[in-house]
Amino acid sequence: MIEVHRVSVLVLVLALSAACCLGFGFVLQQNAAQRAPLSDFLSFRLLIDLVKVPRWLGGIALMVVGMALGAAALGQGELSLVEPLLATNLLFALALSRKQTRQPLGRQGWAGLLLLAGGVTAFIVAGQPQGGAATADPVRQWLIIGVMIGLALLLTARGKRSRLSSGPVLLALAAGLLYGVQDALTRVSGQTFSEGGFVELMTGWQPYAVLALGVTGLVLVQSAFETASLRKSLPALTAAQPLAGIICGVGFLGDRLRTDAVALTWEAGGLLAVVAGIVLLGLHPAMPTGTVPERTRVATPAVSPASP
């Protein structure tokens, strides 16, 4: 009982530390990406341009640290436990944005904070996520992964056609789905490494899929940041990732949640509260609004760091 409590605290600390790094990193990335040329939209050239911007590199460094901490949390706890905790990255993004914009938290901010924190708590307490044996049915695994990636492709295709209206939201949703699958495969890779070592890890397909999903998701996120404010892009990203991760965790990684009527009601209510809190926080006045006008992008070299 003591060991379970110790592991739970460790998972909590790792996941919240990861959320902090991710939230701060997203704000810095968007500050820089909004000045990138619109001709780089949904192109790997966008990453080539942004890699010359110190502010963006700082955001990416924080994101990498956050992903490493998240992977460590996934190695100690269930995906269905870690994903809701990672969703709190929006709280840390709002904290940094408030420092930049000097906006008070207000009723909307407090309501969003309480909904997000309360929803995460309700889902975890009611669901009591526990690990189990991963499914041995490859068809089930590929079906779930295929549906997630297929939805991401559809959202990306739609977002490409409406890049300055609903496009950023659709791209952020697509990236969130890919990141949720990436988290699931990161957990699988960690288990493979623990059981068989480095050689067995590198002979599997999962680490390469993690890399491919990460790079693709990064292009989608930066394209969303490039064409819209954090108010549009970050809430969609933050909401989609934990939902996709929980589906993967329960679907083929063996995570178990309580399924009695009362527990399911609280779990569903908790997830709805999380999404509502994410939306309220994402639309908070403290979040940066608007993007740099196109004429400014043309006049300003992409290598110039964004102003805070």
N, C-alpha and C positions, 0 to 999 in steps of 0.2 A: 504493500500500500504506500509506503514511504517512497519507494523507487518510482512508482507511477506518478506520485505528486511531484517528485524531483524532475522527471522527464517532462511533465506538463509545464512546469515553470520554465524549463530550458527552451521548450518549443515556443512558449509565449514570448520570452525575451528575444529569441532569434527572429521570430516572425515579425514582431513589432519593430525591431531594429532594421530588418529588411524593408518594412513599409516606410520607415523614416527616410532611409537612403533613396528609395524609389520615388517618394513624394518630392523630396528636394531636387532629385535628379530630373524629374519631369518638368519642373518649373524652369530650371536652367536650360534644358533642351528646347523648350518652347520659346524662351526668350531669344535664343539664337536662330532657331528654325524659321521664325516668322520673317526673317530678313533674307532668307535664301531665295534665289530666282524661281519664279513660278514655272519656268521651263523645266525645272528639275523634278516636278511633281511625279510621284510614283516611279522614280528612276533611281538606280543605284548611284547616279551622278550626284544626287542629293547628299549622300553620305560622304562622297569625295569632297564636295564643297564644304560641308559642315565640319569635317575633320580638321580644317584649318582654323576653326573658331575656338579660342581658348574656353569660352563660357560653355560651349557645347561639349567639349572634351571633359570639362569638369562634371557636367551633368551625366555624361556617359560613364565616367569613373564611378560616380555615386550609384548609377544604375547597376554596374557590374558588381559592386560591393553588395548592393541589395539582392541581386540575383544569387550571389554566393551564399549570403546569409539565409536566403529563402531555400536554397538547395540543402543547406545544413539543417534547417527546420524540417524540411520534407524527409530528411534522413532519420529524424527522431520522432516524427509524428505523422498522422494520417493526412492525406491531401484534403479531406473534408474538414479537417481542423485548421490547417495552415491557411487555406485559401481565404476564408472569411477574415482572418487576421491581416492578411496582406492587403485586403481591400481598404484598410484604414490608412493607406498611403495618402488618400485624399485629405485626411486631417492634417498631415504634415505639409502637403502641398499648399493647403490653405494658410497654414501658419507662416510659411515663407512668403506667400503672396500678400498676406496682411502686413508683413513687415515692409514690403516694397510699396504697397499702395496706401498704408496707414488707415485702412478701413476698420471700423469697429466690428465685432462679431455680430452683435444685434440678435433679434429674435430668430431670424432665418438661420443664422450660423449656429446658435444654440440648439434650435430644433433639429437641424441636420446632424449636428454632433451627437445629440441624444438618440436620434433614430439609428444612426450608423452604429454607434457603440452598443446601444440596447439591442439592435437586431443581431449583431454578431454574438453578443452574450446569450440571447434567447436561442439562437440556432445551436450554439455549442452545448449549452446546458440541456436543452430538450433533446437534441440528437445524440449526444454522448458518442461522438465518432470513435470507432475502434477499428484497428487493423485486422485484416484477415488474409486468407490465401487468395492471391490473384487468380482470376479465371484462366483456365487452361484452354478455353475456346478462342482460337485466333480469329474466327469469323466475327465473333462479338466485339473483340478488340478493334479489328479493322473497320467494322461497321460504325462504331462510335467515332473513331478517329476520322474516318471518311466523311461522316456527316458534318463534323466540326469544320474540317478543311473545306468541304464543299460549300457550306454556308459562308465561310470566310471569302471564298472565291466569288460567290454571288454578290456579297456585300461590296467587295472591292470593285467588281465590274460596274455595279450601280454607282458607287462612289466616284469612279473615274468619270462618269458621264455628268455628274452634278457636283463637281469639286468645290464650287464656291457657294453652294447652298446646303444641301444635306450631306454632301460628300464627306466632310471631316468626321461627322458622327458615324457614318457607315464604315469608314476606314478604321476608326477607333474601335468599333464593335468587332470588325474582322480581326484586328490585331489582338484584342482581348481573347477571342476564341482561340487564336493560334498560341497565345501565351498560356492559356489554360491547358491545352494539349502539351505544350512544352514542359509545363510543370509536372504533368503526369509522367512524361517520358524521362524527365530528370530524376524523378523518384525511382523509376525502373532502372535507370543507369546506375544510380547509387546502390541499389540492392545488388545489381550484377557485379559491381566493383567490390562490394563487401564480401560476396560469396565466392567470386572467381578471380579477383584481381584485375590488374590493368589489361593483361592480354585478352582475357575473355570479354572485358568491356569493349575493347577496340575491335573485336571481331563481330560484334553485334551491330545492328542498324540503328539502334536508339540514339547513341551519342551524335551521330551524323544528322539524324532527324532533328535533334535538339538544336544543333547549330543552324540548320537550314530554317527551322521555324523562327529561331531568334533573329536571324538576319532579315528574313522576310517581314516579320512583325516590326522590326526596327524601321524599315523603309515605310511601312504603312503608318506607323506612329508619327514619324518625322514629317510625312506628307500631310497628315492631319494637323500637326502643330504648325506647319508652314502656311496652311490656308485658313486657319481659324484659331480663335482664342482657346485657352484652357477651359472656358465655360462650356464650349461645345464638345471638345474632344476628350478631355480627361474623365468626365463622369461615365461616358459610354465605355471607355477602356476599362475603368475600374469596376464597372458593373458586370461586364461580360466575362472577364477573366475568372473570378471565383465561381460563377455559375458553370462555366465550361469545365473548370477543374474538379468541381464536386461531381458533375456527371461522369467524368472519366474515373474519378476515385471510386465511386459506387458502382459504375458500369463494368470496369474490368480490372481494377486494382485491388478489389476485395475489401474496401472500406465498408463498414457497417454502421447504419444509423438506426435509432429506435423507430419502429414503424407502427406503434399503436396509435389510435386516433388522436389522443391528446398530444402526443409527441409530434405527429405529423402536422397538426394544426399550428403548434408553436414553431416548428421548423419553417413552415411556409410563411407564417407571419413574420418570423425573424428575417428571412430572405427579402420579403417585401419591404420591411422596414429598412434593411440595408440599402436596397435600391432607391427608396424614397430619400434616405439620408444622403446618398451619393448625389442625387439630382439637386437637392437643396443646397448642398455644399458647393457643387459644381457651378451653380448659378449665382453664388454669393457675389456681391459687388467687389469683394476683395480680390477675386480672381481676375487676372489681366483680361482686358476686353480688346477686341479688334485686332487687326494685323497691320503691319507696315504697308502703306499704299504701294501699288506696283511701280509707280514712278520712282519712289524712294528706293525700291529694290534694285532698279536698274542703275540709279545714280550711285548707290552704295555698293561697293564690292562685297561679295559674299563672304570674304575672309574677315570683314570687320566684325568685332565682337559686338553683341547687342548691349544697349545701355540698360542698366538695372532699372 
